[in-house]
Amino acid sequence: MKREKVKSILRMNPENQDVLVKGWVRTFRSNRFIAINDGSTLHNLQAVVDFEKEDPELLKRITTGAAISVKGKLIASQGKGQSVELIAEKIEILGDSDPEKFPLQPKKHSLEFLREIAHLRFRTNTFGAVFRVRNSLAFAVHKFFREKDFVYIHTPIITSSDAEGAGEMFHVTNFDISKPPRDENGQVNYKEDFFGKAANLTVSGQLEGELAAMALSDIYTFGPTFRAENSNTARHLAEFWMIEPEMAFYDLNDNMDLAEEMLKYVISYALQKNADDIEMLDQRLKEEESQKPQNERSEMGLLEKLKFCVENNFERITYTQAVDILRESNHNKKKKFQYLVGDWGVDLQSEHERYLVEKHFKKPVILTDYPKNIKAFYMRQNDDGKTVRAMDILFPGIGEIVGGSQREERLDKLTTRMNEMNIPTHELDWYLDTRRFGACEHAGFGLGFERLVLFVTGMTNIRDVIPFPRTPKNCEF
């Protein structure tokens, strides 16, 4: 007989039909009611056992965490809390679980504790919901770009370029690191390394993505990226996933239109496909917020935040306008910001971004035309000589969620800016060729996937939205 998933069984019309389910025991009450979950849904299937007919030794083995198979008749539930239940006729133990040692007993566990047993946290309601939502968001990203006729490009994980120019990269080598070969100056001789030059794990697929866009028009990348930043905050990972579309013949306005449409599309998809999971995560967040002091509580619940982003048109203002609003705000005048807003040119902090979204405009905001001195070399320079055609999308509770720009397609402007920022042009000669041969206006943006999942699930630590977090001094599994 074919196994049915719990999710599909719970949707069935109960007609005393035979059903086979396999999953893990969540609870076993009164030697009679087994709550079974197989990860396909937040909800459990209740199997009813006739304990007078079952082998007592088998009943002893039905413990929390055990894997079991149950065959029986599906009927309308006689009790509260579920619409159907399974009258068990045949029970098999597929895998025993030691009740004395299994750490996930049916009670509430702290997220800190669950991070210590990350290999088992998938089995909890919270993390089951988080990773089902993550799955839907990933599918929605691909679905969105496929419907737009974009080409999915796999950009390199091992690279010799530093797209961000920050230098915080993991090195890749096959040298014996205890005795690497050295040149006449005593420096490590990378000419003898596997690739004949220094290589790193990528921080971005953007530059390579631009090469593909100059032939295929509309492309996107969606892959792992790495940053060797020694940061232990709730917002940083050493390994994370990035969505990076690049579009030929797009200007900044086209770029903003696409990013806004994509965010609304993927959030709407998750709201539709994962309604139960998001509702549970919404309740969880409300419970967490209720334990905080009144002045530290979020003004919006999870569902409210998600609908806020889907149902509002994003406000579009320049960086200069944003600085003026922030500088003149009561928040700034009364020194409620941790970082006061003063002179033009400062890099805005998350508290400033959230103020614009949550207090001033009360809708998502797109900031454009940032000072060139706080942005990357590849962004198109404006005629004022001070700003670039950059854009950041700001969301409630999180601040920046997307960063992008119209790219600088003029070879002379690009090389001048690279020289100003001490970026060696000879190492990126292949990138400059896209400006030498058939250059055109183009644009793109980057969306950190974990930051998106963080926002949609309402979790507060980015380590809780990736299956196997990589952080300083932590590389389990």
Sequence and secondary structure as in RCSB ss.txt:
>XXXX:A:sequence
MKREKVKSILRMNPENQDVLVKGWVRTFRSNRFIAINDGSTLHNLQAVVDFEKEDPELLKRITTGAAISVKGKLI
ASQGKGQSVELIAEKIEILGDSDPEKFPLQPKKHSLEFLREIAHLRFRTNTFGAVFRVRNSLAFAVHKFFREKDF
VYIHTPIITSSDAEGAGEMFHVTNFDISKPPRDENGQVNYKEDFFGKAANLTVSGQLEGELAAMALSDIYTFGPT
FRAENSNTARHLAEFWMIEPEMAFYDLNDNMDLAEEMLKYVISYALQKNADDIEMLDQRLKEEESQKPQNERSEM
GLLEKLKFCVENNFERITYTQAVDILRESNHNKKKKFQYLVGDWGVDLQSEHERYLVEKHFKKPVILTDYPKNIK
AFYMRQNDDGKTVRAMDILFPGIGEIVGGSQREERLDKLTTRMNEMNIPTHELDWYLDTRRFGACEHAGFGLGFE
RLVLFVTGMTNIRDVIPFPRTPKNCEF
>XXXX:A:secstr
     HHHHHHS  SSEEEEEEEEEEEEETTTEEEEE SSSSS EEEE  TTTS HHHHHT  TT EEEEEEEEE
E SSSS SEEEEEEEEEEEE   TTT S  SS   HHHHHHTTTTGGGSHHHHHHHHHHHHHHHHHHHHHHHTT 
EE    SEES  TTS     EE  S TTS  B TTSSB GGGSTTSS EEE S SHHHHHHHHHHHSEEEEEEEE
E      STT  SEEEEEEEEEET  HHHHHHHHHHHHHHHHHHHHHHTHHHHHHHHHHHHHHHHTS GGGS SS
 HHHHHHHHHHS  EEEEHHHHHHHHHTSHHHHTT SSS   STT    HHHHHIIIIIIISS EEEEEEEGGGS
 TTB B TTSSEEEEEEEEETTTEEEEEEEEB   HHHHHHHHHHTT  GGGGHHHHHHHHSS   EEEEEEEHH
HHHHHHHT S GGGSSSS  BTTB   
